[in-house]
Amino acid sequence: MLCIKNGLIYTMTQKEPIKGDVLIEDGKIRGIGADLEIPEGTEVIDAEGLEVYPGFVEAHCHTGLDGYGIGYEGRDYCELNDLVTPQLRAIDGINPFDPCFQHAREAGVTCIGTGPGSADVLGGTFAAVKTAGKRIDKMVVKYPVAMKCAFGENPKNCYQDKGDTSRMTTAALLRNELFKAKAYMEKKEAAGDDVQKQPEFNLKLESLIPVLKKEIPLKAHAHQANDIFTALRIAKEFGLDITLEHVTEGHMIADELAGEHVPMAVGPTLTHATKFELQNKSWTTPGVLASMGCQVSIITDAPVIPQEYLPLCAGLAVKAGMDEFDALKAITINPAKHLGVEDRVGSLEVGKDGDIVVMSGSPLKVESLVKWVVIDGVVVYNN
C-alpha cells in the first residue's frame, strides 16, 4: 500500500483542489480525502506543500516505434512499401526499452496512445500503454484503441511515385478499402458457420471490421481545414466513430467543429512549420476549440516534440489564452476519454489506477519540479 499525505490534490473531477491524502492499494486508488485511516506498514509520501495530479496522458504519439535517436534501425512507425496497411499492430513494434519511455515517465507522463505514423492512408492500430515496464503485453491499458488513417501532405508526399499524388486519391483509397471491408464483413455474417460460404480470409479487411462495427474509431491525421472536413465526411458516409488528430487549422473552423462533438488532439505546436499545411499553426488553437465546448487534448506527437514537454505545451497554450483548467484537462482526463481509457486513468477517483504525479507547483509553469511519479501504485521516479 502507498499513501500520499497532506498534498493539494487536483482530482480533475472538479476545478478546485482539495487538501488531503490519496491511498493506493494493489495498484488502485482506495481513498481520497482528509484524515484517511492509514493501515500499518503503508509506504508514505509526505506531500505537504506540494501539488498532486493524476498522471499525465497523451492521446497521440509514436513513442517506442520511432526510436530514440535517428536512423533506419529506430524507425518502426510506418510501412513505406504499401499505402494501405490496416493489419499492422502497434504492439508488435513498440520497444519498451526506448529511452523515451523513461524521459516521459520522469516528467509525469504515465499513459500514452502510441502507434503507426501518418505516411500510410491506413496505418494500423494504436495502443494505450503505461510508460513503465519491460514487456509491452503487461504495459497495455487497452488495445486496440483506434485505427490510424491519414489525410493531407504525408501520404501524397511519401507515395507520390507509388500511386498517390493528391488529396482526392488519398480519400478514394480510404473509401475503397472501407467499401471492400464492408462487403467482406457482410459476406462473413451471411455465411454464418458455413465454412464453404465464407469469403477467403483477408487480414487487411478483417482488421477493419472493428472500425465498421464502431468498436474502435478511425484516428484521422488531418492538419488543414479541408482535410478535417474530408475525414468527417468519410466517417459520416460509413457511419463510423472518429477522432481528429493534429487539427492545426482548428481555430479557423471552430464554429463548425463545435457542432461535430468529435474528440480532438491538437499539436504538435512546439515546432517550426515544416510543411505547407502547417502555415496556420498557432498556440491559440486548443484554447479556441475548448472555449467552443470541444473536447480538446494537447499532444507532442512524440518524438516530434520530446514527450517530457507535454506539460510545457499545455502551459504555452495557457499563455496564448487557454483557460488553465481546460489546459490541465487537455493533458489528463480529455486524452483518457480520447483513447477510451477514462475508466482507468486521467483523474484521481476511487477505483482508478494509482497513477499520480507529485509536483512542487503547477505543471503549467516551467519552473515546477516533478518530485514523485507513481504508476499502478509503484514509485517509478523520485527526485
Secondary structure as UniProt FT lines:
FT   STRAND          2..9
FT   STRAND          18..25
FT   TURN            26..27
FT   STRAND          28..33
FT   TURN            34..35
FT   TURN            40..41
FT   STRAND          43..46
FT   TURN            48..49
FT   STRAND          51..54
FT   STRAND          56..61
FT   TURN            63..65
FT   HELIX           72..74
FT   TURN            80..81
FT   TURN            86..87
FT   HELIX           90..92
FT   TURN            96..97
FT   HELIX           99..106
FT   TURN            107..108
FT   STRAND          109..114
FT   STRAND          122..130
FT   HELIX           136..139
FT   STRAND          140..150
FT   HELIX           153..158
FT   TURN            159..163
FT   HELIX           167..191
FT   TURN            192..193
FT   HELIX           195..197
FT   HELIX           203..212
FT   TURN            213..214
FT   STRAND          218..222
FT   HELIX           225..238
FT   STRAND          242..246
FT   TURN            248..249
FT   HELIX           250..252
FT   HELIX           254..257
FT   TURN            258..260
FT   STRAND          264..266
FT   HELIX           276..278
FT   TURN            279..280
FT   TURN            283..284
FT   HELIX           285..291
FT   TURN            292..293
FT   STRAND          296..298
FT   TURN            301..304
FT   HELIX           307..309
FT   HELIX           310..319
FT   TURN            320..321
FT   HELIX           324..329
FT   TURN            330..332
FT   HELIX           333..339
FT   TURN            342..344
FT   TURN            350..351
FT   STRAND          356..359
FT   TURN            363..364
FT   TURN            366..367
FT   STRAND          370..375
FT   TURN            376..377
FT   STRAND          378..382
//
